[in-house]
Amino acid sequence: MTELEAIGLGRRYRRGWALRDCDFRIPEGAVCGLVGPNGAGKSTLLALAAGLLRPDEGVVRVSGRPADDPDRRPWMAYVAQDKPVYGRFTVAEMLRLGRALNPGWDQETAEWIVEQGQLPSGARIGTPSGGQRTRVALALALGKRPSLLLLDEPMADLDPLARHQLMGTLMADAAERGTTIVISSHILAELDGTIDHLLLVDSGRIRLAGEVERILAAHSLVVGSDTDALAGHAVVESSRSGRQVTALIRPASVVEGEWEARTPDLEQLLLAYLRSPKAPALLADDVAQGVAA
């Protein structure tokens, strides 16, 4: 079943459209990476999914209901980039507040996330480092036991060990409870091997959407010299070194001639699309049909 869905989704600010004509579906239990350059519309998309903003066009639904439906709030958690928490509260007071406001509260999980960072329960939230405040925000989010967890650059201010620990915690939660996770990140290598679904947003539009394995399988990284053999294939990006050409393509059939071909990894794929803003989009239905959007 679909956990998060957008149809013709658009949001406009005074300066122009932050998102336009966005369509995607994220199934229940998926771990979806939300990727794109700064200003692409990722934070706006997450705020719309959390019901904190209303779309100017289209719809966004959570489990078939409008994202701003109050009945969905107990089952959704959202951690914004600025990790808004009450700075004058202690860690223990913040967790107590989470327990009081959420009927399905998991105190053990929340305390474990905080203890991993060796953060004293009596420390005030405004005192610790940004990384420790991130831990508190994630403890509140996971302690809520949501069915949908939306994370906007949650690991940006964490050291590598803390990122590894918390990513492991998120993956364990997704596996054990079937939590659907949408995580925005600039650390592309960290997403590889972690996410199973992908949304690539650029200039307010969805350019890649669907299951990671199927998107990767729809592309080939080819190396050769006969550029005529690439005619009829969708070329995302190409570069030349002497007589040798390296290209990321969406092959329409077998590439003829003496070309070496392999499936790209996730980081290679994403960087190629980010460097090639005019490359055609590829959405979930198109992956299933094997055709370009």
N, C-alpha and C positions, 0 to 999 in steps of 0.2 A: 504493500500500500504506500501511497505518497504521503510523506510527512510535511514537506514544504513545497509549495507550487506558486509560480508566478505566470500570469498570462497578460501580455501587453503592458507590463508594469512600467510606469513612468513617474518621475518625481522632478518637479521644477522648482528652482530657487530664483531669486531676482536676477542673478547673473546668467541664467539659462538652465537647460536640462541637465540634471545630475545623472539621471537614468532615463532611457527611452526604449520602448518596444522590447522589453526583457521577457523572455519566456524560458522557463526551466522547471524541472521536477526533481526533487530529491527524495528517494525512498526512505521508509522507516529503517532505522538502524544504520544508515550510511554515515561515513566520516568524510565530509566534503571539504576540500580545500578551496578557499575563495582567494583568487590571485589577481593582481593587476597593479599598474603603476600608481603612484600617488595621484589623487584627484580623479581616479577612474570611476568612483561611485560605490566602492566596496562598503564604506561605513554607512552610506545612505541606504544601501540594500539591506544591511543587517538591521538598521533602525526600523525600516519598513517591516521586515520580518518579525521584529520584536513588538510591533504595534505601537511604537513610539512616534512614528510619522504616518501620515495617510498619503496614499498615492494620488497623484493628479490625473493619472491615466491607469487603466487596467486594474488588476486585482492581485493580491498576494494572500494565499490561504495556508493555514496550518491545520493539518488533519481535516481538510475539507471546509474549515470555517475561516472567516475573515481573521487576519492576524491580530486585529485590535479587539477581538471578542473577549470580554472580561472573563468568560468561563475558561479560556485557555491560559490565563495568566499563571495559575498555580502549577502548570506543567511546562512552563517555559522559563529559561534563565538566559540572561544576556549580560555579558561583561564588555563594557565599552572601553575604548582606548585609554581614557583618563582614569579608569578604575575608581569610580565615585564611591567613596566610603566615608563614614563620619570620622573626621580626624581626631576629635576629642574623646571618642570611645576607645576603650581598651580592646584588645583582641578578644578576650573573654566576653566582654559586653556585646561586641559585634556578633559573635556567634550566638549569644543568648537572644539577641534580636532576631537573628535568622530563625532560630527555633520557635520563637513566639509567633512569627509571621507566616510560617510554612507548616501546614499540618503533616506533611510527609517528611519532615526534617530528619536527616541522618547525621546525628551528632558525632558518631564515631568517624565517619568519612571526613567531615569538616575538621575535626581536631587532628586527624592524621596528616592532612595536607599542611596544616599550620606547623605541626611538630617536625615535619620533614625539613622545614626551613629554620629550625631551632629558634622560633620566634616566641618569646615569653608571653604567656597569656595575659600578664598585667601590663604589657607595653601598649602605649597609646598608638592608634593607627597613624597619626600624623608624624610620629617620630621615626619609624623604621624607614629603610631604603625603599625605592620604587619597586624593586623586586619582591621585597617582603609584603608590601601592600598588595602586589599582584597575587601573592599566595592567599591573602585574606579574601580578596575578591573571588578567586577561584574556589576557595573553601565554601563561601556563601553560595556560589552557583551550584557546585556539585552536592553540597549538603541539602539543597532543595529537592534533589532527586528528580530533575526535569526529564521529560521525554524529548525535548528539543533544547539543545545548548548552543547558543550563538556567541562566538568569541571573536572580538575585533583586535587583532594584533596582541594576543595575550602574552606572548613570550618575549616581546621586544626588549624589555628591561631586565631579563633574567640572564644569569650566567649559563654557560653550556651545560653544566651538571644539573642545574635547576630545570632547564628546559627539557633535558632528557628525562628527569624524574617525573615532571608534570605531564609530559607527553605520554609517558607510560601509564600514568594514572588515568588520563583521558581515554586511552585505548582500552584499558581494562574496564572502565565504566561502560564504554560502548559495547564491549563484548559480553559483559555480565548482565547488563540491564537493558541492552538494546537501545541505548540513548542515541538519538540522531544528533550529530555534531557538525556544525558549520564553522570552520576556523579560517579567519583571514590571516595571511602571513606573507612577509617578504622573503622569508628564508626558504627558498625553493628546495634546496637539498634536504631540508628537514621534513618536508612533506612527502618526499619520495619514499615509498614503502610503508607509509603511514595512512594516507588517504585512499579511499576506493572510489570517490567521485570527485569531479572537478568542475569549477566555474571560473572561467577566465573573463574578467570584465575589463574593458578598455574604452575610454571616451564615452562612458555611460551606456555601453551596449555589451551584450553577452557574445563572446567570440568563440568560446569552447564550453560545452556543457554536456555532461554525461559520465558514464562509468570510465574510470581511468584506463583499465585494460583495453576496452573497446576503442577508446580514442587513440591510444598508442598503437594498437594493431591496425588502425586505419591509415597510419603514416609509415613512411620508409625514409631512412637516411641513406642516400645513395652517393657513391663516389665513382666517377668515370670521366670520360672526355668527350663523348659524342652527345652534345647538347640537343641535337635533333631528336634523340630518342626520348627526350622529356616532353615533347609535344603531345598534347592530349592528356597530360597529367597536371593536376593542380599543384603548382610549385609555391610553397610557403616562403622559402628563403633559399638562396643559392649564393655561393662564393667561389671564386676561381683562384688557384695558385698554380701559375705556369699553365700547363695544358690540362691540369686536373681540376675538375669541378666537383664540389660537395654541395648537395642539395637536400633539403627536407621537403618531401612531396607527399601528396595524397594520391597514390597510384590508382588509375582507373582500371589497370590490368597489369600484367607482367611487364616490367621495363625491359625493352629489347636492347641487345648489344652487350658489350663487356662492362657491365656495371656491378660493383659490389653493393649489396643492399643489406641493411639490418634495421631492426626496430629501434627507434630512439628511446632514450630514457626520459623521465618526466622533466628533468631540468632542461635538457636539450630542446624538448618540444616547446616548453613555455618560453624560453629565451628566444627561440626562433619566431614565435608569434608576437612577442613583445617588440622585437626588432622590426617586424613586418606588419605595421598597422593596416595595410591594405589587403593582406591575405584574407581569403573568404572564410566566413565563420563556419563552424561545424557544431551542430547541436545534436541532442540525444537521438531524435528520430532519424536524423541524417546518418548518424553512425550505424544505426540498426539497418538502414536501407543501403548503406555503402555509397551514398551520394553526397555531393557538396551542398551546403546551404545557399 
